[in-house]
Amino acid sequence: MRHPKYVLPVVFLLATALTSQAQIDSIVRAFVDQAARNSQQPQQPRRQQQQPKQQSNVSRQPKKQFDGTWLATQSKTNPDNQQTINRAFTLIIKDGKATKTLDSTNVSTPDKPFYSSIYELQRRWTYSSIDYTEQGTSITIQWSPGQLSDWSPKTVPNPVVEGFGSPMAETSVYKLNGDQLTRINDPNGLVYRRAK
């Protein structure tokens, strides 16, 4: 009779051990299955997360709306000196700095030559920005005095060319509208267009 007393606890222990082993197997299988699912799923969400990051980095880069090459032309007739003056401006803006080139062609009447028998004089002036300030769609540029960098014909001596005057230092205010940059503090309303 002693055997049934001991058999019952042993059977209970064995049953518990088998049940525990089954539970452990189930738990281990659940972990393995979840790990397999996790290793397959992260690839798709990672791609989705990387795309918005790239887009947001692009949108955070500052837009350099004024950078580029801008061209303008202007013609006027001076009745006093009986001259026609044609001017072509090239304005280059890059990274908060600017340079400007002014190509000026003066054409006189036959009875008033510029020098000897020369009736057309071409001059090129160059300017550099001393100060540059952006504010919204406006920029203010303080220019150095114009430097004579070239002229034609070369038969006209340099002192004669310089005698026609040299551009002084000035401050220009420009307003951006699409692909047009208008100098608003110019009585002639000089309009630059972005070079394509």
Sequence and secondary structure as in RCSB ss.txt:
>XXXX:A:sequence
MRHPKYVLPVVFLLATALTSQAQIDSIVRAFVDQAARNSQQPQQPRRQQQQPKQQSNVSRQPKKQFDGTWLATQS
KTNPDNQQTINRAFTLIIKDGKATKTLDSTNVSTPDKPFYSSIYELQRRWTYSSIDYTEQGTSITIQWSPGQLSD
WSPKTVPNPVVEGFGSPMAETSVYKLNGDQLTRINDPNGLVYRRAK
>XXXX:A:secstr
 HHHHHHHHHHHHHHHHHHHHHHHHHHHHHHHHHHHHHHHSTHHHHHHHHHHHHHHHHHHS   SS EEEEEEEE
EEETTTTEEEEEEEEEEEETTEEEEEEEEEEEE TTS SBTTB EEEEEEEEEEEEEEEETTEEEEEE   EEEE
EE TTS HHHHHTT     EEEEEEEETTEEEETT TT  EEEE  
